Amino acid sequence: MKKFLAILFGLLLFAFNNVSFAADVDEMVGQMIILGFNGNTVKSKGFKTVLEQVEKGEIGGVIFFEDNIKNKEEFLKMTTALKNSKAKYKPFIAIDMEGGSVLRMNENNGFKNFKSAKEVSKLTTKEAYKEYSDMADELAKMNINLNFAPCVDLAINKDSIIETKERSYSKDPKIVADYAKEFIKAFDDKKIATSIKHFPGHGSPTGDTHLGFVDTTNTYKDEELIPYMELANLKPTQTVMVSHLYNKNIDARFPASLSYNTIEKMLKIQTDFKGVIVTDDLDMGAIKKNYELYEIVTLGINAGENILLFSNRANNDDKLAKKINLIVKNGLIEGTILPSNILESYKKIIKLKKEII
């Protein structure tokens, strides 16, 4: 199998004459995976596992959650170990930091609290930039190079998880885009990648995809796409995170993160987005309760996702990266995964890493 894949990718690399690097399939697939872990010190079993996976090229990045951050000292030791790892390409060191209720680094673990999007919307855009510049500075000091924010969902439904947690700037897409620009610019100035989310918009439903299936067929508004139209390709350090929402008017079979119609046709064509596309956490209930791992990986890649994000915490699996790698290799051999999708993802990811690392 390994010989066959080497020949296959050799031919493809030759065909893609604009690809100036050589890489094997293991390296390419590894770059497409970001995992979470359990533990909050460099001595934690979970952290040792992800560090080893980074150094072997089995994963391309690590995401930190609040309970991974015991204090500044231990957090910095972990991120420094990742930053200084022997990996061919330094890893994404990622976090969710929107401000307000989504604040992994906060006063409880030794950091500063930052305003929610709703609170920021009461500031001038100049003041918003200052708020986000301070936040970016905190992250930069901790070696974070990828922040899964800002949230550009519209405050359409007052009972949505977005509005109840003050994660939206406004119901007006223009206002949302204006404040999100300040967030993106502030982080780009510190060479930290950002991720506008949750494509194609999470502001209209009441349900929570962390828990299970959420249908937006009868609630989704066309204006939810406007911030993405406004912000697409604003900075080369920008990514887009795709939600797990279902909308049969867009795709009658699959939720957004596994949907070719949503990603290839809507995100890439309608908004003309050319950067890295990331899944929302694939361990969330909307996906985990409805799909097997081989379906998640195959559908996600075929839909156009470049990075597969798994928190990998509730049922921690230290073999998850290897399982994903095997699914991809089998898919390439069986023809259920296109090699061109892997090559495109790899090119985009390495290009982004060169911008921030």
C-alpha positions in Angstrom: 0.0 0.0 0.0 2.8 2.4 0.9 4.6 1.9 -2.4 1.3 2.4 -4.3 0.6 5.6 -2.5 4.1 6.9 -3.1 3.8 6.3 -6.8 0.3 7.9 -6.8 1.5 11.0 -5.1 4.7 11.2 -7.1 2.6 11.4 -10.3 0.3 14.0 -8.7 3.1 16.1 -7.5 4.6 16.0 -11.1 1.2 16.9 -12.5 0.8 19.8 -10.1 3.9 21.6 -11.3 3.2 24.6 -9.1 3.9 22.4 -6.1 7.5 23.1 -5.2 7.7 20.7 -2.3 7.9 17.0 -1.9 5.9 15.2 0.8 4.5 11.8 1.4 0.9 11.0 2.3 1.6 10.6 6.0 3.0 14.1 6.2 0.1 15.6 4.2 -2.6 13.9 6.2 -0.9 14.8 9.5 -1.0 18.5 8.7 -4.7 18.2 8.2 -5.4 17.2 11.9 -5.6 19.3 15.0 -6.3 17.5 18.3 -7.1 18.4 21.8 -5.9 16.5 24.9 -6.5 15.9 28.6 -4.0 17.4 31.1 -2.6 20.7 32.2 1.2 20.2 32.6 4.1 19.1 30.4 4.1 15.9 32.4 0.5 15.1 31.7 0.1 11.9 29.7 -2.3 13.6 27.2 0.2 16.4 26.6 3.1 14.0 26.1 1.0 12.2 23.6 0.1 15.2 21.4 3.7 16.5 21.6 5.0 13.1 20.4 2.4 13.1 17.6 3.4 16.6 16.5 7.1 15.6 16.4 6.3 12.5 14.4 4.2 14.5 12.0 1.0 12.6 12.9 -0.9 15.8 13.6 -0.4 19.4 12.5 -1.6 21.2 15.6 -2.9 21.2 19.1 -5.9 23.0 20.6 -6.1 24.2 24.2 -9.2 24.4 26.3 -9.7 26.1 29.7 -9.0 23.1 31.8 -5.7 22.6 30.0 -4.5 25.9 31.4 -3.6 25.5 35.1 -1.7 28.7 35.3 0.6 30.9 33.1 3.8 29.1 34.0 2.5 25.6 33.1 0.7 26.8 30.1 3.8 28.5 28.7 5.9 25.4 29.3 3.5 23.4 27.2 3.3 25.9 24.3 7.0 26.4 24.4 7.6 22.6 24.1 5.3 22.6 21.1 6.9 25.7 19.5 10.4 24.2 20.0 9.4 20.7 18.8 11.4 18.8 16.3 8.5 18.7 13.8 9.3 19.5 10.2 6.6 22.1 10.2 6.0 23.8 13.5 2.5 23.1 14.8 -0.6 25.2 15.0 -1.0 26.1 18.7 -4.6 26.9 18.8 -7.3 28.2 21.2 -10.9 29.6 21.3 -10.7 33.2 22.5 -13.6 35.4 21.5 -14.0 37.3 24.8 -16.9 37.2 27.2 -18.2 33.6 27.8 -15.7 32.1 25.4 -12.5 32.9 27.1 -10.1 30.0 27.7 -7.4 32.3 29.2 -9.1 34.3 32.0 -8.8 35.6 35.5 -9.3 32.1 36.9 -6.1 30.8 35.4 -4.0 33.9 35.7 -5.0 36.0 32.7 -7.1 39.1 32.0 -10.8 38.9 31.1 -11.9 40.5 27.8 -15.2 41.8 26.7 -17.9 39.8 24.9 -18.7 40.7 21.3 -21.9 42.4 22.5 -19.9 44.6 24.9 -17.3 45.4 22.3 -20.1 46.5 19.9 -20.7 49.4 22.3 -17.1 50.7 21.7 -15.9 52.6 18.8 -14.1 50.5 16.2 -10.8 52.1 17.3 -11.5 51.1 20.9 -12.4 47.6 19.6 -9.0 47.3 17.9 -7.3 48.2 21.2 -9.3 45.6 23.1 -8.4 42.9 20.6 -4.8 44.1 20.3 -4.4 43.6 24.0 -6.0 40.1 23.7 -3.7 39.2 20.8 -0.7 40.3 22.9 -1.7 38.0 25.7 -2.0 35.1 23.3 1.3 35.9 21.5 3.1 35.9 24.8 1.8 32.3 25.3 3.0 31.2 21.8 -0.6 30.9 20.5 -0.6 31.2 16.7 -4.2 30.3 15.8 -7.3 31.7 17.4 -10.7 30.2 16.4 -12.5 33.6 16.5 -14.1 36.0 15.8 -17.7 34.9 15.8 -19.5 36.6 12.9 -23.0 35.1 13.6 -25.9 37.5 13.6 -28.0 38.2 16.7 -31.2 37.1 14.9 -32.7 34.7 17.5 -32.7 36.1 21.1 -32.8 32.5 22.4 -29.9 31.2 20.3 -26.7 30.0 22.0 -25.0 32.9 20.2 -27.2 35.7 21.6 -27.8 34.3 25.1 -24.0 34.1 25.5 -23.4 37.6 24.0 -21.3 36.1 21.2 -22.6 38.4 18.4 -21.8 42.0 17.7 -25.2 42.7 16.2 -28.1 41.6 14.1 -26.9 44.0 11.4 -24.3 42.2 9.2 -22.5 45.4 8.3 -21.8 46.1 12.0 -20.7 42.5 12.6 -18.3 42.8 9.7 -16.9 46.1 10.9 -16.1 44.8 14.4 -14.8 41.5 13.1 -12.4 43.4 10.8 -10.8 45.0 13.9 -10.4 41.6 15.5 -8.8 40.1 12.4 -6.5 43.1 11.9 -5.4 43.2 15.6 -4.4 39.5 15.5 -2.8 39.7 12.1 -0.6 42.4 13.4 0.7 39.9 16.0 1.0 37.2 13.3 -1.8 35.1 14.8 -4.2 33.4 12.5 -7.9 33.9 13.0 -11.1 32.0 12.1 -14.4 33.6 11.3 -17.2 31.3 12.4 -19.7 29.5 12.3 -20.2 29.3 8.6 -22.7 29.7 7.0 -24.3 31.3 10.2 -25.4 30.2 13.6 -27.5 33.2 14.6 -31.0 31.9 13.8 -31.5 28.5 15.5 -32.3 27.8 19.1 -30.5 24.4 19.3 -26.9 23.7 20.3 -24.7 21.5 18.0 -22.5 20.6 21.0 -25.5 18.5 22.1 -27.0 17.2 18.9 -28.5 17.8 15.5 -29.7 21.3 14.8 -31.9 22.1 11.7 -31.9 25.7 10.4 -33.9 25.0 7.3 -36.8 27.2 8.4 -34.8 29.8 10.3 -31.7 30.6 8.2 -31.6 34.1 6.7 -29.7 35.1 3.5 -28.1 38.0 5.3 -26.2 35.6 7.6 -23.8 35.1 4.6 -23.0 38.8 4.3 -20.1 39.0 6.9 -18.4 36.2 5.0 -18.8 38.0 1.8 -17.3 41.2 3.4 -14.5 39.4 5.2 -13.3 36.8 2.7 -9.6 37.0 2.1 -9.2 40.2 4.2 -5.8 38.9 5.5 -3.7 35.9 4.4 -3.7 34.7 8.1 -7.5 34.2 8.0 -9.4 30.9 8.1 -13.0 30.0 8.2 -14.6 27.5 10.6 -17.6 25.6 9.3 -20.5 24.7 11.6 -22.4 21.4 12.0 -25.8 23.0 11.2 -28.2 21.3 8.8 -30.2 23.2 6.2 -32.0 21.1 3.6 -32.3 24.1 1.3 -28.5 24.0 1.0 -27.8 20.3 1.3 -30.7 17.8 1.9 -28.3 15.1 3.1 -25.4 16.5 5.2 -24.7 19.1 7.9 -22.5 22.1 6.8 -19.2 20.7 8.0 -19.7 17.5 5.9 -21.4 19.2 3.0 -19.9 19.7 -0.5 -22.7 22.0 -1.4 -22.0 24.2 1.7 -18.2 24.3 1.4 -17.3 24.0 -2.3 -20.4 25.8 -3.8 -21.3 28.3 -1.1 -18.1 29.1 0.8 -15.5 28.8 -2.0 -17.6 30.1 -4.9 -20.2 32.5 -3.4 -17.7 34.2 -1.0 -14.6 33.4 -3.1 -12.8 32.4 0.0 -9.3 31.0 -0.9 -7.8 30.2 2.5 -7.8 27.3 5.0 -11.2 25.8 5.9 -11.5 24.2 9.4 -14.3 22.1 10.8 -15.9 22.9 14.1 -15.1 20.3 16.7 -16.0 17.0 15.1 -16.5 15.4 18.6 -19.6 17.6 19.1 -22.9 15.8 19.4 -24.3 16.9 16.0 -21.6 14.8 14.3 -20.4 12.3 16.9 -24.0 11.0 17.5 -24.8 10.6 13.8 -21.7 9.5 12.0 -18.9 6.9 12.3 -15.2 8.1 12.2 -14.6 6.9 8.6 -17.7 8.8 7.5 -16.7 12.0 9.2 -13.2 11.9 7.7 -14.2 10.9 4.2 -17.2 13.3 4.0 -15.3 16.2 5.5 -12.3 15.9 3.1 -14.6 15.4 0.1 -16.7 18.4 1.1 -13.6 20.6 1.0 -12.5 20.8 4.6 -8.7 21.4 4.9 -8.3 20.8 8.7 -10.2 18.2 10.7 -10.5 19.4 14.3 -11.2 16.9 17.1 -11.3 17.9 20.8 -10.6 14.2 21.6 -11.3 14.7 25.3 -14.5 13.0 26.5 -13.4 9.6 25.2 -9.7 10.3 24.7 -8.2 8.2 22.0 -4.4 8.3 21.7 -4.7 6.3 18.4 -7.1 8.8 16.8 -4.5 10.4 14.5 -3.4 7.0 13.3 -7.0 5.9 12.7 -7.6 9.1 10.6 -4.4 8.5 8.6 -5.5 4.9 7.8 -9.0 6.0 6.8 -7.5 8.5 4.4 -5.0 6.0 2.9 -7.7 3.4 2.4 -9.9 6.1 0.8 -7.2 7.1 -1.6 -6.7 3.5 -2.7 -10.4 2.7 -3.0 -11.1 6.0 -4.8 -13.5 7.4 -2.1 -11.1 10.3 -1.4 -9.5 12.3 -4.2 -5.7 12.8 -3.9 -6.2 16.4 -5.2 -8.1 17.3 -2.0 -5.2 16.2 0.1 -2.7 18.1 -2.0 -4.8 21.3 -1.9 -5.2 21.1 1.8 -1.5 20.6 2.4 -0.6 23.5 0.1 -3.0 25.8 1.9 -1.9 24.7 5.4 1.8 25.1 4.7 1.2 28.5 3.1 -0.7 29.6 6.2 2.0 28.3 8.6 4.7 30.2 6.7 2.6 33.4 7.4 2.5 32.9 11.1 5.4 30.7 12.2 
